[in-house]
Amino acid sequence: MIAFFGAFHGRTLGALSLTASKNIQRKGFAPLLSGVHHVRYGESVEYIEEYVIKKTIDVENFSAIFVEPIQGEGGYIVPSAEWLQGLRDLCNRYGILMVVDEVQSGMGRTGKMFAIEHFGVEPDIICTAKGIASGLPLGAFIARAHIMNWKPGQHGTTFGGNPVACAAANATMDLLEDSLMENAAVVGARMKGKLEELTHATAFLSGARGIGLMIGIDVMDGQGAFSPETRNRIVHRFFERGILVLGCGAHTIRFCPPLCITRKQADYTVEILGEICREMEG
């Protein structure tokens, strides 16, 4: 996801306006907020400057660029450091906030607390949730001090600061810093390496990629074309063997296991994938 927006108000509608993952997520909520513009993930910084900043949105009313440091629902795409650094430079030149969505990629999943750290970029705002409290309902909005200057009463939420969820977050942070971030880095690198080896042994897999335990691999039809149908068959066969995986993008399988996964469990997962591919080869 990479989105741009001018000033607007709203919470749920704001989130739905920013997402561009699937039409079904927006179904029934129109009309959405105006002032939100999307471009293709990885689009050149020069294009963004020329056609979005200079021709589409008045820069004086340009609030922020939202971007995932590693694309999640769109296919687990890892961008170049130069691209994210270019976005940061663009924001600096025009006085635009850079907001990174770390809901999937944050909280140790990539071997660092936040995925953006791998790219040498410091954003203005980080949005995170899910992993921050190991599944209990909690999200966090992390920003520079000059942005977090709200007066009392300017922002509130009925369930904010839930003590049980906050306790879970504190315990999660301790575990991440103690061992789980390191485990994500070590086991993730091992798993990605084995998946890369598997792509050379079967015509059904291609393009293993990722950082830490945020790994994606593309699925082919065995004849050289990407295949959503084959991807879905493999996901179902994983389920039949007691392993839960999800698809993302049009034809990608994502591997985003718990950060406590062991090397043995990671190896077993790749072995099962190899077995499934051999079965399909017949």
LINQUISUL-V813048 format. One record per residue. N is the residue number from 1. PHI is phi as a letter, one per 30 degrees, with the letter a starting at -180 (999 if undefined). BURIAL is 1 if it has 9 or more other C-alpha atoms within 8 Angstrom, else 0. Layout:
N	PHI	BURIAL
N	PHI	BURIAL
This chain:
1	999	1
2	b	1
3	b	1
4	b	1
5	a	1
6	d	1
7	d	0
8	a	1
9	c	0
10	k	0
11	c	0
12	d	0
13	d	1
14	d	1
15	d	0
16	d	1
17	d	1
18	d	0
19	d	0
20	b	0
21	d	0
22	b	0
23	d	0
24	d	0
25	d	0
26	c	1
27	e	0
28	i	0
29	c	0
30	d	0
31	d	0
32	d	1
33	d	1
34	d	0
35	i	0
36	c	1
37	b	0
38	c	0
39	b	0
40	d	0
41	d	0
42	i	0
43	e	0
44	d	0
45	d	1
46	d	0
47	d	1
48	d	1
49	d	1
50	d	1
51	c	1
52	c	1
53	d	1
54	d	1
55	b	0
56	c	0
57	c	1
58	d	1
59	e	0
60	d	0
61	c	0
62	c	1
63	d	1
64	a	1
65	c	1
66	c	1
67	a	1
68	d	1
69	d	1
70	b	1
71	d	1
72	c	1
73	e	0
74	d	1
75	k	1
76	h	1
77	c	1
78	c	1
79	d	1
80	d	0
81	d	1
82	d	0
83	d	1
84	d	1
85	d	1
86	d	1
87	d	1
88	d	1
89	d	0
90	d	1
91	d	1
92	d	0
93	d	0
94	c	0
95	i	0
96	c	1
97	d	1
98	c	1
99	c	1
100	c	1
101	c	1
102	c	1
103	d	1
104	d	1
105	c	1
106	d	1
107	h	1
108	i	1
109	d	1
110	c	1
111	j	1
112	b	1
113	e	1
114	b	1
115	d	1
116	e	1
117	d	1
118	d	0
119	c	1
120	i	0
121	b	1
122	c	0
123	d	1
124	d	1
125	b	1
126	c	1
127	c	1
128	b	1
129	a	1
130	h	1
131	d	1
132	d	1
133	b	1
134	h	1
135	j	0
136	d	0
137	d	0
138	a	1
139	b	1
140	b	0
141	c	0
142	c	0
143	b	1
144	d	0
145	e	0
146	d	0
147	d	0
148	d	0
149	c	0
150	d	0
151	d	0
152	e	0
153	j	0
154	d	0
155	b	0
156	a	0
157	a	0
158	d	0
159	c	0
160	d	0
161	i	0
162	e	0
163	d	0
164	d	0
165	d	1
166	d	1
167	d	0
168	d	1
169	d	1
170	d	1
171	d	1
172	d	1
173	e	1
174	d	0
175	d	1
176	d	1
177	d	0
178	d	0
179	a	0
180	d	1
181	d	1
182	d	0
183	d	1
184	d	1
185	d	1
186	d	1
187	d	1
188	d	1
189	d	1
190	d	1
191	d	1
192	d	1
193	d	0
194	d	1
195	d	1
196	d	1
197	d	0
198	d	1
199	d	1
200	d	0
201	c	0
202	b	1
203	d	1
204	c	1
205	b	1
206	a	1
207	i	1
208	d	1
209	a	1
210	k	1
211	b	1
212	i	1
213	c	1
214	b	1
215	b	1
216	b	1
217	b	1
218	d	1
219	c	1
220	c	1
221	d	1
222	i	0
223	c	0
224	j	0
225	c	0
226	d	1
227	b	1
228	d	1
229	d	0
230	d	1
231	e	1
232	d	1
233	d	0
234	d	1
235	e	1
236	d	0
237	d	1
238	e	1
239	e	1
240	d	0
241	c	0
242	i	0
243	c	0
244	c	0
245	b	1
246	b	0
247	d	1
248	a	1
249	i	1
250	d	0
251	a	1
252	c	1
253	c	1
254	c	1
255	c	1
256	b	1
257	d	0
258	e	0
259	d	1
260	c	0
261	e	1
262	c	0
263	d	0
264	d	0
265	d	0
266	d	1
267	d	1
268	d	0
269	d	1
270	d	1
271	d	0
272	d	1
273	d	1
274	d	1
275	d	0
276	d	1
277	d	1
278	d	1
279	d	0
280	d	0
281	d	0
282	i	0
